[in-house]
Amino acid sequence: MLLAIDVGNTNIVVGIFKGDTLVADFRLKTEHELTADEIALSLKGLMELKGIALRQISAVAIACVVPPLLWPFREFVRRYLDCPIRVVGEDGVIGIPILYDHPAEVGADRLINALAAWERYRRSLIVVDYGTATTFDCVSDRGEYLGGAIAPGLSPAAEALFVKAARLPKVELFSYPERAIGKNTMESMRAGLILGFAALTDGLIEQLEREMGQRAKIVATGGLAPVMARYSQRIETVTPHLTLEGLRIFYERNKAS
C-alpha cells in the first residue's frame, strides 16, 4: 500500500492507496514541532481504526510546504516503515513542463494538483485550491504548468476579521448564506466572506482565461471547495482528494528512480 502525505500549513492530509484506489484518508492539524514518534503514534492509531497496520505500507509519497516538518516525516518513514519514499521537489520529477520563472518556488501541492488534474482531464485547466491560501493554477492544453495566482485563504480571512475588528465575532464558514444583504452581524460576515470569495473566484478565473487565450475546465479542491462551488458560477467539478491522487501519480512515475 502507498501512504500519501500532504503536509500543509493548517492541516496534514493523509491517504492510503491500494493500487489506484484510495482506501482510507485522514486529516490532522499541522503542529510545527511534531516528532517522528508522534507522527507514528497518530498514524498508527488512525490506520488501525480502518483495519490497516503500519507493516502493510510499502511506499510513501510526500508533498510538504512546511520545511521544518519534512525531516520528522522522513525519520518516521526510516524508523517505522523502512520503505521507499519520494518527496515532491527532492526525489524525482513531476512529469509536466513547468513554465515558471523559478520552478523551485512553486509549492509542491500546487504542482501535484496540476499533475493530477491534467492526468484526469487532459485539457486546459484551472485548479482552485481552498486552503490556508486560495491558489489558482493554470495548465495549458499541452499539459504545461503555466503558473497562476495566490489569494488569501477563506479561513485566515475570517480569523483576521475576528482578531483585528474588536466587535466582530468568529463566523462559521460551513453555513450557507441565504442572501448578500445580511440582517445581522453574523449574516453580514458570512455573506461578505463566502459570497465575496465566490466573486473573487469567478472574476480571477475570467482574467486567467483571457491570459491563457482559451476557456478552461475549472476544478476545485480543498476543505471549503464544496461550499464555494455552491456559489461560484464557474466551478465545474469538486475533487476533494486531488492532491492525494497527484501524490499517487507522482510516486508511480518515480518509484524506479
N, C-alpha and C positions, 0 to 999 in steps of 0.2 A: 504493500500500500504506500501511496505517496502522501506525505504530510506537507501541505502548502500553508505558508505563514505570511500574512500581510501585516507588517508592523507599521502602524500609523501613529500620528501624533496624539490621537484621542483613544483609539481602540486598536487591539490586536485581533485580527480575524484569522481563524484557523479552519482549514478544510482538510478532509481526508478523502482521497480518491482511491477507488478500486478500479483499475483500468481507467476508462474515460468517465466513470460515474462518481459523482460526489455523494458519498455515503453518510457523511456527518460534517457538521460545521459548528463552530463555537465563536463567541465574541467575548474578549476580555478587555478590561480597562488598561490602558497603557500606563505603566509605572516606570519611571526612568531609572530606578535603582534596582530593578529586578536582577536576581542572580540565576545562574543555571539551575540550581537546586529548586528555587521557587517556580521556575518555568516547568521543570519536570513534575513537581508536585501538582501544579494546576492542571497541566495537560493530562497527566496520568488519571486524575480523578474524573475529569470531563470525559475522557475517552472510555473509561470503564463504565460510565453511565450509558454509553452507546454499545457496550459489549465489545470494545476494541482494546487490545493490550498494546503497550509500547513495543513489545517484541514483534508485532505484526508490521511495524513501519519499516520499509525497506529503502526509502529515499526521502529527501527533504528539499523543498524549494522555498526560498525566502525572498521577499521584497521588503526592504526596510528603509524608511525615511527618517529614522531616529538613530543616528550613528552610534551613540553610546550603548544601544541595546543590541547591536549586531554581534559583538563579541560574546555576551552571555548566551545568545541563541546558538552560536557556533559551538560554544563549550557544552551546552545542553546536548547537542547532537553528538559531539565527540564522546561524552561521558555516559550518556544514557541510551543512545541509539546505535552508535558506531556504524553508520551507513553513509552512502554518498550524499553530498549536499551541494546545491547550486544556488548561488546568491546573485540576484539580478544586478548587473553592473560590475560584477567581480569575476564570476565564473561562467564563461560562455557568452554568447551573443543573443540579442533579442530576435533577430531574424527578419526585421523590416528596416529599410533605409530610414535614417534619422536626419531630416533636413533642418537641423537646429544649429545656431551659431556655435554653441558649446554643448555637444551631446551629453557630456558628463553632468551638466547642471540639471537635466530633466529628471524629475522624480521617478523612481523605479515603478511606483504604482501607475503613473501616467503612461509609461511605455508599455507596461504589461496590459493595461486596459485597452490601449490601441491595438496591440497584438491580438488579444482575444476577440475584439470586435471585428477586426479585419478577417481573421480566420473564420468567423461565423458568417459574415455577410458579404465579403469580397466586393465592396463598392465604396464610394466616397462616404465618409462618416464624420460625425462629431460626437464624441463621447463626453457626457456631462457627469461628473462625479461629485455628489453632495457629501463632502466630508468636512474636516476641520477647515479646509479651504474648498471653494467651489471651482473645480477645474474644467476647462473646455479644451478637448484635444482633438485635433483635426487630422484625418487620414485621407489621402488622395485616392482616386480611383485606380491608381497603380500600386496601392499599398504602402505609400510613403508617409512617414510621420512628419507632418508639416510644422508642428508647434501648436500654439493655442493661447489661451488666456487663463489667468488666475484671478478669482474674485474672493471676497471674504466668505467664510462658511456661514451657514444659516444659524447654527447653534452658537458660535462665537459672537455673531452679531446680536443675537438675543441676550447673551450674557453681558455684552458691553452696555446695552441699554440699562440692564438691571444695575450694573456696577457704577456707571457714570451718571445716571439720572436718578436722583435721590428718591423721587416719588413714584418711580415705575417699578412694578413687581416683576418677578420671574414669570415667564409665559410658557405654557405647554404647546410645543410645536406640532404634536401629533393630533391635535384637534383641528378640524377643518373650519376655516372662516366661512360664514354664510353670506357675507357681503363686505364690500370695501368700506362702507360708511359705518364704522363701529359706533355702538351706542353706549359703550363703557370702555374703561381703560384697557381691559384685557382683550376685548374685541378689536379695539383700535390697533393695539400692538400686534395681535395675530394677523390682522389684515395687512398691516404695513410690512411685516416680515414675510409672510408666506406669499401674499399676492404681489408684493414688491419684488421678491426674488423670482417669482414666475415671470414677471415682466422683464427683469434683468436677463433671465434665461432666454426668453424669446427675442429680445432686442439684440443681445450679443450674438445669438445664432444667426440672425439676419445679416449682421455685419461680417461675421466669419464666412458665411456663404458667398457674400459679394466678393470677398478677397480670394476665396477658393475658386470662384468662377463657375460654380455648379451647385445644384441643390444636393444636400447630403441627407443621409439617414441619421436620425437623432436617437442615440442610445443613452439612457440614464442609468446610473448605478449609485451605490452609497445608501446609507440608512434612511435618508429623507427623500430618496427618489420617488417612492410611491406617493408621498404627499404632494411633491412638486408636479408629478405627472398629471395629477387631477386638475391642476390649474394652468399648466403650460399648454399653449396651443401648438407647440412644435415637437414635444417629446413623443416619439412613436413607440418605443419599446423600453421597458424597465427590466434590467438584468441584474438581480441582486448579487449574484456571485461571479460577476465578470472578472474581478481581479484574481480570484482563486482559480478560475478557468484559465486565465492567462498564465498563471504560475505553472499549471499542469502542462500547458503547451510549451512554455519556456524550458521546463525540465526535459520533456520528451526530445526537444531539439538539441539539448546539450548534454544528455546523460552519458554519451560516449566520449565526451571531451575530457 
